[in-house]
Amino acid sequence: MVYDDLIDRLSEALERGEVDPARLEALLRRRGPAGGRVDVASVVRAVGALVCFTGLGVLYAIGFDGLPMWAQATTPYLFPATALGAAILLHRRDRTDWEIELAGATGYVAFGLASATSAAVLGAGPGAGAALSLAAAAIVAGLHRLLGTVRLTGWGLTASLVAFTGFASDAAGLLTSASTPWWLIAQAVAAVPIGGLLLRRGSHAGAEAAWRSSSLLAITSAVAGMATAGVDRLGPWHALLTIAVAISLVAAARFDLPSLLWTGALGGLAWLVAMSIVVGSSIGWALAVIVFGAGLIALAALIARRRDLSAPSPAI
């Protein structure tokens, strides 16, 4: 069998106590034909829970001004605590991965909004933002130990890393200087070999998280550089944004990393906005943009053709 070696290694890990049998059984139940299926009832239930959660947030916002300052600074964190607690409860009840990840992602977004609200009430500066970003990373790591959801952990760590980088740069007084984008670029470049090392060690999800962080940092640095140097003049930051988008999309196709498609698409939107400002009324630049877009389409066709040719032929 194809998985004989994997089964042997799993058996040895179970014997050594490196794998928890209860968690393995829960994973098999959750990914089984019945438990792993996205059925209509579970989708409706999840949508209903999100609507109720949003309604509670609206009610809270309506009475927010009447709360004392200490309550305004602390009670917003009840919302992420509720969502993250729901994710843990769903995990313990062996619910499907998408339900657990939806609750966890809602909790992460709620934590970001709660932190922004609390910082605004207290008048906190970028130093507090950096500290909250580290706290968010700690929460993501703790939740990973409880849930073991690699995809949720990857997105959470990526967001907290980018947030920490921005706040730390602002606290150091770098965001208003020309060196800011280079500080971001250094981190983006450092994440590339880390992702390659993780991929070589068999951690596909870890490599995806590292390269996703690199992509977001490169796109952020390019946008920050254009804001510093001037968006209306074509320069090296436009080239960096172009390269970051192209590499993200190629890596997503070459190594089967779906989240890089999203970061590449995000960078592509930023690229379109930036180029529309540069182009203005110039016909030549407009034609250049069209040619570049046609080149990307041709590149996508070549990547798709290569993947089709490299795919194994179906057994007859």
C-alpha positions as CSV (number, residue, x, y, z in Angstrom):
1,M,0.0,0.0,0.0
2,V,1.0,3.6,-0.6
3,Y,0.7,4.5,3.1
4,D,2.4,1.5,4.6
5,D,5.4,3.6,5.8
6,L,3.2,6.3,7.2
7,I,1.0,3.8,9.0
8,D,4.2,2.2,10.5
9,R,5.5,5.5,11.7
10,L,2.1,6.4,13.2
11,S,2.0,3.1,15.0
12,E,5.5,3.7,16.4
13,A,4.6,7.2,17.5
14,L,1.5,5.9,19.3
15,E,3.6,3.3,21.1
16,R,6.1,6.0,22.2
17,G,3.3,8.2,23.4
18,E,4.1,11.0,20.9
19,V,0.6,10.9,19.5
20,D,-2.5,11.1,21.7
21,P,-4.9,8.3,20.7
22,A,-7.9,10.3,21.8
23,R,-7.0,13.2,19.6
24,L,-6.3,10.9,16.7
25,E,-9.7,9.3,17.1
26,A,-11.3,12.7,17.4
27,L,-9.6,13.8,14.2
28,L,-10.8,10.7,12.3
29,R,-14.3,11.2,13.5
30,R,-14.2,14.9,12.5
31,R,-12.8,14.1,9.1
32,G,-15.1,11.1,8.4
33,P,-17.7,11.1,5.6
34,A,-20.5,12.2,7.9
35,G,-18.6,14.5,10.4
36,G,-16.5,16.2,7.8
37,R,-19.2,17.1,5.4
38,V,-20.4,20.7,5.1
39,D,-24.2,20.1,5.4
40,V,-26.9,22.7,5.2
41,A,-27.9,22.5,8.8
42,S,-24.4,23.2,10.1
43,V,-24.0,26.2,7.7
44,V,-27.3,27.7,8.8
45,R,-26.4,27.2,12.4
46,A,-23.0,28.9,11.9
47,V,-24.6,31.8,10.1
48,G,-27.2,32.1,12.9
49,A,-24.4,32.2,15.5
50,L,-22.6,34.9,13.6
51,V,-25.7,37.0,13.2
52,C,-26.4,36.7,17.0
53,F,-22.8,37.6,17.7
54,T,-23.0,40.7,15.4
55,G,-26.3,41.7,17.0
56,L,-24.8,41.6,20.5
57,G,-21.9,43.7,19.2
58,V,-24.4,46.3,17.9
59,L,-26.2,46.4,21.2
60,Y,-22.9,46.8,23.0
61,A,-21.9,49.6,20.7
62,I,-25.2,51.4,21.3
63,G,-24.6,51.6,25.1
64,F,-20.8,52.0,24.9
65,D,-20.7,55.7,25.6
66,G,-22.6,55.2,28.9
67,L,-20.0,52.9,30.3
68,P,-17.2,54.1,32.7
69,M,-13.8,54.3,31.2
70,W,-12.5,51.1,32.9
71,A,-15.4,49.2,31.4
72,Q,-14.8,50.7,27.9
73,A,-11.2,49.6,28.1
74,T,-11.8,46.0,29.3
75,T,-15.3,44.8,28.3
76,P,-14.6,44.7,24.5
77,Y,-12.4,41.6,25.2
78,L,-15.5,39.7,26.2
79,F,-16.3,39.3,22.5
80,P,-13.0,37.5,21.5
81,A,-13.1,35.5,24.7
82,T,-16.6,34.3,23.8
83,A,-15.6,33.4,20.2
84,L,-12.4,31.6,21.2
85,G,-14.2,29.8,23.9
86,A,-16.7,28.6,21.3
87,A,-13.9,27.3,19.2
88,I,-12.5,25.3,22.1
89,L,-16.0,24.0,22.9
90,L,-16.6,22.9,19.3
91,H,-13.2,21.2,19.3
92,R,-14.0,19.2,22.4
93,R,-17.4,18.2,20.9
94,D,-15.5,16.9,17.8
95,R,-17.1,19.3,15.4
96,T,-15.8,19.8,11.9
97,D,-12.6,21.7,11.2
98,W,-14.4,24.5,9.3
99,E,-16.7,25.3,12.2
100,I,-13.8,25.4,14.7
101,E,-11.7,27.6,12.3
102,L,-14.6,29.9,11.7
103,A,-15.1,30.5,15.4
104,G,-11.4,30.9,15.9
105,A,-11.0,33.4,13.1
106,T,-14.0,35.3,14.4
107,G,-12.2,35.5,17.8
108,Y,-9.0,36.8,16.2
109,V,-10.9,39.5,14.4
110,A,-12.8,40.4,17.5
111,F,-9.5,40.6,19.5
112,G,-8.1,43.1,16.9
113,L,-11.2,45.2,17.1
114,A,-11.3,45.0,20.9
115,S,-7.6,46.0,21.1
116,A,-8.2,49.0,18.8
117,T,-11.2,50.1,20.9
118,S,-9.3,49.8,24.2
119,A,-6.3,51.6,22.8
120,A,-8.5,54.5,21.6
121,V,-10.2,54.8,25.0
122,L,-6.9,54.9,26.9
123,G,-5.1,56.9,24.3
124,A,-2.4,54.3,24.0
125,G,0.5,54.7,21.6
126,P,2.2,52.3,19.2
127,G,4.2,50.7,22.0
128,A,0.9,49.4,23.4
129,G,0.0,48.1,20.0
130,A,3.3,46.2,19.7
131,A,2.6,44.6,23.2
132,L,-0.9,43.7,22.1
133,S,0.5,42.1,19.0
134,L,2.8,39.9,21.0
135,A,-0.2,39.0,23.3
136,A,-2.1,38.1,20.1
137,A,0.7,35.8,19.0
138,A,0.8,34.2,22.5
139,I,-3.0,33.6,22.2
140,V,-2.6,32.0,18.8
141,A,0.2,29.7,20.1
142,G,-1.9,28.7,23.1
143,L,-4.9,28.0,21.0
144,H,-2.8,25.9,18.6
145,R,-1.8,23.7,21.6
146,L,-5.5,23.2,22.4
147,L,-6.9,22.9,18.8
148,G,-4.0,21.9,16.6
149,T,-5.5,23.7,13.7
150,V,-2.5,24.6,11.5
151,R,-4.3,26.8,9.1
152,L,-5.9,28.9,11.8
153,T,-2.5,29.2,13.6
154,G,-0.8,30.2,10.4
155,W,-3.1,33.1,9.6
156,G,-3.1,34.2,13.2
157,L,0.7,34.3,13.5
158,T,0.9,36.1,10.1
159,A,-1.5,38.8,11.2
160,S,0.2,39.3,14.6
161,L,3.7,39.4,13.0
162,V,2.7,42.0,10.5
163,A,0.9,44.0,13.2
164,F,3.9,43.8,15.5
165,T,6.2,44.9,12.8
166,G,4.1,48.0,12.0
167,F,3.6,49.0,15.6
168,A,7.2,48.4,16.6
169,S,8.4,50.4,13.6
170,D,6.1,53.3,14.5
171,A,7.3,53.1,18.2
172,A,10.9,53.3,17.0
173,G,10.1,56.4,14.9
174,L,10.8,54.6,11.6
175,L,7.4,54.9,9.9
176,T,8.0,58.5,8.9
177,S,11.5,57.9,7.5
178,A,12.7,56.4,4.2
179,S,14.2,53.4,6.1
180,T,10.8,52.1,7.0
181,P,10.2,50.0,3.9
182,W,13.7,48.5,4.1
183,W,13.0,47.4,7.7
184,L,9.9,45.5,6.5
185,I,11.8,44.1,3.5
186,A,14.5,42.7,5.7
187,Q,11.9,40.6,7.6
188,A,10.2,39.6,4.3
189,V,13.5,38.3,2.9
190,A,14.3,36.5,6.2
191,A,11.0,34.6,6.1
192,V,11.8,33.1,2.6
193,P,14.6,30.7,3.6
194,I,12.7,29.8,6.8
195,G,9.8,28.7,4.6
196,G,12.1,26.8,2.4
197,L,13.7,25.0,5.4
198,L,10.2,24.1,6.7
199,L,9.2,22.8,3.3
200,R,12.3,20.6,3.1
201,R,11.5,19.2,6.6
202,G,8.0,18.2,5.4
203,S,6.1,21.1,7.1
204,H,3.9,22.2,4.2
205,A,1.7,24.3,6.4
206,G,4.7,25.9,8.2
207,A,6.2,26.9,4.9
208,E,3.0,28.4,3.7
209,A,2.7,30.5,6.9
210,A,6.3,31.7,6.5
211,W,5.9,32.6,2.9
212,R,2.5,34.2,3.5
213,S,4.1,36.4,6.1
214,S,6.9,37.3,3.6
215,S,4.4,38.1,0.9
216,L,2.3,40.4,3.2
217,L,5.4,42.1,4.5
218,A,6.8,42.7,1.0
219,I,3.5,44.1,-0.2
220,T,3.2,46.3,2.9
221,S,6.7,47.6,2.4
222,A,6.1,48.4,-1.2
223,V,2.9,50.4,-0.4
224,A,4.7,52.2,2.4
225,G,7.6,53.0,0.1
226,M,5.2,54.4,-2.5
227,A,3.5,56.5,0.1
228,T,6.9,58.0,1.1
229,A,8.4,58.5,-2.3
230,G,5.1,59.5,-4.1
231,V,2.5,57.3,-5.6
232,D,2.2,59.3,-8.8
233,R,5.8,58.6,-9.9
234,L,6.9,55.2,-11.1
235,G,9.8,54.0,-9.1
236,P,11.5,51.0,-7.4
237,W,8.6,50.5,-5.0
238,H,6.3,49.8,-7.9
239,A,8.8,47.3,-9.2
240,L,8.9,45.6,-5.7
241,L,5.1,45.4,-5.6
242,T,5.1,43.8,-9.0
243,I,7.8,41.3,-8.1
244,A,6.0,40.4,-4.8
245,V,2.7,39.8,-6.5
246,A,4.3,37.7,-9.3
247,I,6.3,35.6,-6.9
248,S,3.3,35.0,-4.6
249,L,1.2,33.8,-7.4
250,V,3.9,31.6,-8.9
251,A,4.7,30.1,-5.5
252,A,1.0,29.5,-4.8
253,A,0.8,27.5,-8.1
254,R,4.2,25.7,-7.9
255,F,4.0,24.5,-4.3
256,D,0.1,24.3,-3.9
257,L,-0.2,27.1,-1.3
258,P,-3.7,28.5,-1.6
259,S,-3.3,31.3,0.9
260,L,-0.6,32.9,-1.3
261,L,-3.3,33.3,-3.9
262,W,-5.1,35.6,-1.5
263,T,-2.1,37.6,-0.6
264,G,-1.2,37.8,-4.3
265,A,-4.7,39.0,-5.1
266,L,-4.5,41.6,-2.4
267,G,-1.2,42.8,-3.8
268,G,-2.7,42.8,-7.3
269,L,-5.4,45.1,-6.2
270,A,-2.8,47.5,-4.6
271,W,-0.8,47.2,-7.9
272,L,-3.9,48.2,-10.0
273,V,-4.6,51.2,-7.8
274,A,-1.0,52.3,-7.9
275,M,-0.6,51.9,-11.6
276,S,-3.9,53.7,-12.3
277,I,-2.4,56.7,-10.5
278,V,0.9,56.5,-12.4
279,V,-0.8,56.0,-15.8
280,G,-3.1,59.0,-15.6
281,S,-3.7,60.1,-19.1
282,S,-0.6,58.5,-20.7
283,I,-1.5,56.2,-23.5
284,G,2.0,54.6,-23.5
285,W,1.8,53.6,-19.8
286,A,-1.7,52.3,-20.3
287,L,-0.6,50.1,-23.1
288,A,2.3,48.9,-20.9
289,V,-0.1,47.9,-18.2
290,I,-2.2,46.0,-20.7
291,V,0.9,44.1,-22.0
292,F,1.9,43.3,-18.4
293,G,-1.6,41.9,-17.7
294,A,-1.5,39.8,-20.9
295,G,1.9,38.5,-19.7
296,L,0.4,37.4,-16.4
297,I,-2.4,35.6,-18.2
298,A,0.2,33.8,-20.4
299,L,2.2,32.9,-17.3
300,A,-0.9,31.5,-15.6
301,A,-1.6,29.4,-18.7
302,L,2.0,28.0,-18.7
303,I,1.8,27.2,-15.0
304,A,-1.6,25.4,-15.5
305,R,-0.2,23.5,-18.5
306,R,2.9,22.4,-16.6
307,R,0.8,21.2,-13.7
308,D,-1.5,19.2,-16.1
309,L,1.6,17.6,-17.8
310,S,3.2,16.7,-14.4
311,A,0.0,15.3,-13.0
312,P,0.0,11.4,-12.8
313,S,-2.1,9.7,-15.4
314,P,-5.2,8.0,-14.0
315,A,-5.0,4.3,-13.6
316,I,-6.9,2.2,-16.2
